[in-house]
Amino acid sequence: MIAYLSGKIKFKGANFAVVENQGIGYKVYVGLKFLSDNQVSAEVELFIHEHVREDADDLYGFGTPADLDLFEKLITVSGIGPKTAVNLFTTLNSDDIRSAIINQDAARLKAPGIGAKTAERIILDLKNKVSGLVGVDVKSRSQMSDDADTLEALISLGYSSYQAKDALSQVPKDVKDMSERVKMALKFLAK
């Protein structure tokens, strides 16, 4: 079983990266944020989930052990496979996924392959499993709604959802006014 992989990105696809380690290239499925944050030839470290089936042996990579742990909890939910779970990491970061589960905000858990019923099943199955995690900054529904509005404003200005989320993550938490949050995020995007 492969649990960790470090090496250089040799190639990037739509939802995967080929990571070279000692002359061997490993195809690792990753979230789009990882792909946008790392260029070809970048040195990377990934925590790996190896998913073995009759017809495939797929690797899924994450930047932190906490992200890997959440991914492994998600794939225990009936109807959630690894490709669907990694899609969720494409649209949300792990803290937002945990917050949505804890706050029972099914609408926030939108991703390809995850409809309303599946989102409700995720919440039902994982609420008690993620609520006990120490150090998780849980956002209230109003904070998540404010973040969504701010993201929507930045996206409407022509930025990708990944750029908008990254810039918004750098805005201090004590800034509550949406217009101020947008202005500060735009400053980070202008750099």
C-alpha positions in Angstrom: 0.0 0.0 0.0 1.3 3.4 -0.9 0.6 6.0 1.9 2.9 8.8 1.0 4.5 10.1 -2.2 7.0 12.9 -2.9 8.5 13.8 -6.2 8.3 16.1 -9.2 5.2 16.7 -11.3 5.9 15.5 -14.8 2.4 16.0 -16.3 -0.9 17.4 -15.3 -4.3 16.2 -16.6 -7.8 17.4 -16.0 -8.1 15.8 -12.6 -4.7 14.1 -12.0 -1.0 14.7 -11.9 1.8 12.3 -12.8 4.4 12.5 -10.0 7.8 11.1 -10.7 9.6 9.4 -7.8 13.0 7.7 -8.6 12.2 7.4 -12.3 8.7 6.0 -11.8 5.7 8.1 -12.7 2.6 7.7 -10.4 -0.8 8.9 -11.7 -2.4 10.6 -8.7 -6.0 11.9 -8.7 -6.1 15.3 -7.0 -8.4 18.3 -6.5 -8.3 21.1 -9.0 -6.9 23.5 -6.3 -3.8 21.2 -6.1 -3.5 21.3 -9.9 -3.8 25.1 -10.0 -1.4 25.6 -7.1 1.4 23.4 -8.5 3.1 23.7 -11.9 4.8 21.0 -14.0 8.3 20.3 -12.5 7.2 21.4 -9.0 8.3 19.3 -6.1 5.3 18.0 -4.2 4.5 15.8 -1.2 1.2 14.0 -1.1 -0.6 11.8 1.4 -2.1 8.9 -0.5 -5.2 6.8 -0.5 -4.7 3.7 -2.7 -8.1 2.5 -4.0 -7.8 -1.1 -5.3 -10.6 -2.7 -7.3 -10.7 -5.7 -9.7 -10.1 -3.5 -12.7 -8.1 -0.6 -11.3 -5.5 0.5 -8.7 -6.0 4.2 -8.3 -4.1 6.7 -6.2 -5.7 9.8 -4.6 -3.4 12.5 -3.2 -3.9 15.2 -0.5 -1.7 17.9 0.9 -2.3 17.1 4.6 -3.1 14.0 6.7 -6.3 15.7 7.9 -7.5 16.1 4.2 -6.8 12.4 3.6 -8.6 11.5 6.8 -11.7 13.5 5.7 -11.6 11.9 2.3 -11.4 8.4 3.8 -14.5 9.3 6.0 -16.4 10.5 2.9 -15.9 7.3 0.9 -17.4 5.3 3.8 -20.7 7.0 2.9 -23.0 4.8 0.8 -23.0 6.2 -2.8 -19.8 8.2 -2.4 -16.9 6.7 -4.4 -13.4 8.1 -4.4 -13.8 10.1 -7.6 -17.0 11.8 -6.2 -15.2 12.5 -2.9 -12.3 14.1 -4.6 -14.7 16.3 -6.6 -16.0 17.6 -3.3 -12.4 18.7 -2.5 -12.3 20.5 -5.8 -15.2 22.8 -4.9 -14.5 23.2 -1.1 -11.6 23.0 1.2 -11.6 20.5 4.1 -12.6 23.1 6.7 -15.6 24.1 4.6 -16.6 20.5 4.1 -16.4 19.9 7.9 -18.4 23.1 8.6 -21.1 22.2 6.2 -21.4 18.7 7.7 -21.5 20.1 11.3 -23.9 22.8 10.4 -26.1 20.4 8.4 -25.9 22.6 5.4 -26.6 20.2 2.5 -26.8 23.0 -0.1 -23.1 23.8 0.6 -22.0 20.2 -0.3 -22.5 20.7 -4.0 -20.1 18.9 -6.4 -20.4 16.8 -9.5 -22.1 13.5 -8.5 -23.5 14.9 -5.2 -27.1 15.8 -5.2 -29.4 16.8 -2.4 -30.1 13.3 -1.2 -26.4 12.3 -1.2 -25.5 15.5 0.6 -28.1 14.7 3.3 -26.6 11.2 3.6 -23.1 12.6 4.0 -24.3 14.8 6.9 -26.2 12.0 8.5 -23.3 9.5 8.3 -20.5 11.9 9.2 -21.9 14.5 11.6 -20.7 12.7 14.7 -17.4 11.6 13.1 -16.2 15.1 12.1 -17.7 17.1 15.0 -15.1 15.7 17.5 -12.1 16.8 15.5 -9.9 19.1 17.6 -8.6 22.3 16.0 -11.3 22.6 13.3 -12.4 26.2 12.8 -16.2 25.6 12.4 -18.0 28.4 10.5 -21.5 29.3 11.3 -24.2 29.1 8.6 -24.2 32.9 8.4 -20.4 33.0 8.0 -20.6 30.3 5.2 -23.3 32.3 3.5 -21.2 35.5 3.7 -18.3 33.6 2.2 -20.5 32.3 -0.6 -21.7 35.8 -1.4 -18.2 37.1 -1.4 -17.0 34.3 -3.6 -19.8 34.9 -6.0 -18.9 38.6 -6.2 -15.3 37.8 -7.0 -16.2 35.2 -9.6 -18.6 37.6 -11.3 -15.6 39.9 -11.6 -13.9 37.3 -13.8 -11.7 35.4 -11.2 -11.8 31.6 -11.1 -13.4 29.9 -8.0 -9.9 28.7 -7.0 -8.4 32.2 -7.2 -11.4 33.7 -5.3 -11.3 31.0 -2.6 -7.6 31.5 -2.1 -7.8 35.3 -1.9 -10.8 35.0 0.5 -8.8 32.7 2.8 -6.3 35.4 3.2 -8.8 38.0 4.4 -8.8 38.4 8.2 -11.7 36.6 9.9 -12.6 39.8 11.9 -13.6 41.6 8.7 -17.3 41.0 8.5 -18.6 43.6 5.9 -18.9 41.9 2.5 -17.7 45.0 0.5 -14.6 45.2 2.7 -14.0 41.5 2.3 -14.3 41.9 -1.5 -11.9 44.9 -1.5 -9.3 43.0 0.6 -9.6 39.9 -1.5 -9.1 42.0 -4.6 -5.9 43.4 -3.1 -4.6 39.8 -2.7 -5.6 38.9 -6.3 -3.8 42.0 -7.7 -0.4 40.8 -6.3 
